Amino acid sequence: MEIRELTKAEEQVMLILWELKEALVKDVIKKMNPPKPAYNTVSTVIRVLESKGFVDHKAIGNVHVYFPLISEAQYKNFAFDKVMHTYFENNYQSLVSFLVKEKNMDLDELNDLITLADQLKNKQP
């Protein structure tokens, strides 16, 4: 299944579903910051997520319990790959250059990143 980009409202609901693992619409609303959207609004967003293949539900009587089908890690990978392709031409050097120049990454943070990359590289078979 192809992962598609989420709207801001969809992403907000998914973040809550990933945290809760499964939830009723009212559970999702409880976790939202004020002003809380209407029940019907959240229900509609969840049904759209279901139609996109991000969420499914199980019926217990006349109540629907929703749960994610796409993991947070899967979506993070999709979102990161999209940013890398769109803004950095799939070039990690461009990404790091952006972080250093535009986001003021300091030398200690950059060295920590290099150390982490070396550690991860050495763990690979």
N, C-alpha and C positions, 0 to 999 in steps of 0.2 A: 504494500500500500504506500502510496506517495504521501509524504507529509507536506502540508501546505502551511503558509504563514498564518498566524492567528491575529485577529484584531485585538485591540487593547482590552476590550470587555471579555473576549474569549480567553485571553491569556490570564486575566485576573481570576476567572473561574477555574481554569486549569491549575493555576498555582495552588488554589485552595483544595481542589480534588487530589492533586499529587500529595499534598500534606495530609489530608484526611484519609486517603486511600479509597473510601467510599462514603457517600453522603446523600442525604435528601436535599431538596432545593432549599429548605429552611435552614439546614446546617451550613450550606454555602453562604447564605445571606448573613447568618450570625457572624461569620468570619470576616465579612467585608467591613471596610471603614465607612463611617458616616460621611455623607448622607447615604443610607442604604437604598439600593434600587428596589423597585416593586417586585413582588413575588413573580408576577407574570413576565417581567423583563428577564430575570435570572433564568426562569424556566425556558424561555425562548432561546436564550444564549446556549443553554445546555442542550436543547434539541438541535440547534445548529451544529454544535460540537459533535453530537451523535451522528448527524447526517454527514459530517466530514470524516467520521471514523476515529475521532479522538476519544470518544466516550461511549459507553454502553450502559445498560441498566438491567437490573433484575426486578421483577415485579413481586412484591409481597402484598398480597391482597390487592387493594387499589392504590398502593403506594409504590413509587419507583425509587429504587436505590441506585444512584449513579456511581460509576467507577471509571477510571482512565484506562484506555486501551493503549495509548502511546505514553511511554515513560518520560519523565522529566529529562533524563539523560538523552533519550532519542531526540527530543525537541531541542535541547541545548546544542547537540551536534548539528542538527539541521540549521538552527539560527546562526551558529558560529560559521558554518560553511558558507551560508548566504552572505554574511558580512565579509568574510575573507574574499569571496569571489567578487562581490559587488564593489567593495571599497579598497581592497588591497591586492587585487589581481592574483589571488592565491599565493602571495609572496609574504612569508613570515618576516623577512627583513623589513618590508614596508610597514607591517604591523608594529614591530618593535620600534622602528623609527618614529612612527606616529605616537606611540606611548611615551617615548622619551621627549619628543619635541612638543606635542600638543597637550599631553596629560602630565607633563613634568615628572616623569618617572626618574627617580634619582639613582645615583650610581649603586648604592647599597641594594635597592630593589632590583636593579638590573643584574647585579652579581648574584642575588638570591635566585632570580629566574634562570640564570645560566647554571647555577649549582643544581637546581631542581631538574633542569633538562638533562644534565650529565647523569644524575642519579637515576632518572627514568630510563635513559638510554642504556645504562649499564645493567639494568634489571631485565632488559629484553633478551630473549633467548638467541 
